[in-house]
Amino acid sequence: MIEARNVTVTYDDTAVLKQVSVTITPGTTTGITGPSGVGKTTLLGVLAGLVQPHTGTVTWDAQARPMRGSIALLAQHPRLVCNPRWTLGAIVAEPAAIRRKSIDVEAVCDRVGLDTALLRRFPAQVSDGQLQRACLARILVQQPLYILCDEPTSMLDPIATRDVMRLLTALAADGAGLAVVSHDRAVIDALAPEHLELRAHIAS
Ligand SMILES: Nc1ncnc2c1ncn2[C@@H]1O[C@H](COP(=O)(O)OP(=O)(O)OP(=O)(O)O)[C@@H](O)[C@H]1O
């Protein structure tokens, strides 16, 4: 499990997260909600090992660092994190290429509802929702222990939102530990009966 204990993150002398504790457990989904700017994305960064807390501790399966390939981040704006020079096919297949493993691309695309014809295109040639599906397909290929999702449905229509929520639920049922950030309480309530509500506080 990922355990964050009494984590404080400060930017420019302003405390964004203050004494926050949360545990991400394999096979369960933990919702993280709260108003804009309260520190939800920052907390995901801490859980991913990308943001160093100023005080407090984070451990990954009792280790001081996450195991390589054990965490996948589903970004709020996939366009900002996907390499624009890579086709969707390369983006999806990279985790398998690193491990020199073969994958059933059709099965993976089918599971996330991505038309395989889009795999030849570059990120600039597909919609946000299609790119989001490619990122989900990449996560299926990676098979991480933990999936950290930042507003996973914010760019999707209601049908795509339902599909993504079903997929995330299935991934947790398969044993992944999920953290899902959303400002939408309906999404959090549907995915994660257990949730952490971050509240704005007076900076000090
Ligand atoms: N690298 C940084 N340097 C300085 N301030 C930052 C940095 N990253 C985030 N912040 C600030 O920290 C606060 C929390 O940002 P964060 O993105 O974690 O909030 P959030 O709850 O995810 O917001 P939203 O719901 O709008 O996406 C914001 O006030 C933001 O301006």
The ligand as a Tripos MOL2 file, in Angstrom:
@<TRIPOS>MOLECULE
LIG
   31    33     1     0     0
SMALL
NO_CHARGES

@<TRIPOS>ATOM
      1 N1          4.7710   24.1860   -8.6190 N.pl3     1 LIG1
      2 C1          4.0100   25.0620   -7.9450 C.ar      1 LIG1
      3 N2          4.5240   26.2140   -7.4620 N.ar      1 LIG1
      4 C2          3.7730   27.0810   -6.7460 C.ar      1 LIG1
      5 N3          2.4690   26.8770   -6.4600 N.ar      1 LIG1
      6 C3          1.9040   25.7570   -6.9290 C.ar      1 LIG1
      7 C4          2.6250   24.7860   -7.6910 C.ar      1 LIG1
      8 N4          1.7800   23.7750   -7.9990 N.ar      1 LIG1
      9 C5          0.5890   24.0830   -7.4740 C.ar      1 LIG1
     10 N5          0.6530   25.2720   -6.8310 N.ar      1 LIG1
     11 C6         -0.4360   25.9120   -6.0950 C.3       1 LIG1
     12 O1         -0.8310   24.9950   -5.0890 O.3       1 LIG1
     13 C7         -2.2440   25.0360   -4.9330 C.3       1 LIG1
     14 C8         -2.8160   23.6390   -5.1130 C.3       1 LIG1
     15 O2         -2.7050   23.2450   -6.4990 O.3       1 LIG1
     16 P1         -3.2990   21.8730   -7.0060 P.3       1 LIG1
     17 O3         -3.1330   21.8270   -8.4730 O.co2     1 LIG1
     18 O4         -2.7190   20.7700   -6.2130 O.co2     1 LIG1
     19 O5         -4.8320   22.0460   -6.6000 O.3       1 LIG1
     20 P2         -6.1180   21.2160   -7.0460 P.3       1 LIG1
     21 O6         -6.9310   20.9880   -5.8190 O.co2     1 LIG1
     22 O7         -5.7110   20.0000   -7.8080 O.co2     1 LIG1
     23 O8         -6.8240   22.2570   -8.0050 O.3       1 LIG1
     24 P3         -7.8630   22.0380   -9.2560 P.3       1 LIG1
     25 O9         -9.0670   21.3580   -8.6990 O.co2     1 LIG1
     26 O10        -8.1340   23.4580   -9.6860 O.co2     1 LIG1
     27 O11        -7.1310   21.2370  -10.3030 O.co2     1 LIG1
     28 C9         -2.7820   26.0540   -5.9080 C.3       1 LIG1
     29 O12        -2.9780   27.2760   -5.2100 O.3       1 LIG1
     30 C10        -1.6740   26.1790   -6.9250 C.3       1 LIG1
     31 O13        -1.6260   27.4870   -7.4660 O.3       1 LIG1
@<TRIPOS>BOND
     1     1     2 1
     2     2     3 ar
     3     2     7 ar
     4     3     4 ar
     5     4     5 ar
     6     5     6 ar
     7     6     7 ar
     8     6    10 ar
     9     7     8 ar
    10     8     9 ar
    11     9    10 ar
    12    10    11 1
    13    11    12 1
    14    11    30 1
    15    12    13 1
    16    13    14 1
    17    13    28 1
    18    14    15 1
    19    15    16 1
    20    16    17 2
    21    16    18 1
    22    16    19 1
    23    19    20 1
    24    20    21 2
    25    20    22 1
    26    20    23 1
    27    23    24 1
    28    24    25 2
    29    24    26 1
    30    24    27 1
    31    28    29 1
    32    28    30 1
    33    30    31 1
@<TRIPOS>SUBSTRUCTURE
     1 LIG1         1 GROUP 0 **** ****
